[in-house]
Amino acid sequence: MTDILLYLLPSAALALLLWIGSGAHPVFFVFTAAGTLCHELAHFSVGLLTNAEPVGLSVLPRRIKAARGAGGKAHNWELGSVTFANLRWYNAAPSALAPLLVLALPFLVAWWRTRHGWTFEALDLALTLLLAPQFLSFWPSPVDWRLAARSWPWIPVLALAGLATLYGADLLRLVKA
């Protein structure tokens, strides 16, 4: 595990620099394109699997409207988006929170590169550049979290399933007695 974390350290440091740079100038969005693509593809793929019916996918950055009282100037960017035609209570959370799966990508690549011992190669430099944006793109946006809230009935269902798993044997003995 130490090798994996050590392998990912340069990518995480580069991600921090990209984050700082993207706040300073929009040209840094070019360097976050790989992460944006993975983020939006995660939404799209899970939306397909859960019958949310994705109908639109965009990875082109665009200015978004400023909040009221901001003087009419837009200060934020939307790096990409996916639109769904059938977002319901049962598929909203999986579709909206799918970018969390993107975090697995850097760890899988790091495991692949360090599983038999690690020696630095030119490929590792390229992978560092490709993995850094993944650390910036795995966290769902505020809009994603609001959409995921549509799946609130899943919370009690999952809690009950968890309790049944933990205390299933005790519940079975209670019912049989």
Disulfide bonds with the S-S distance in Angstrom:
none
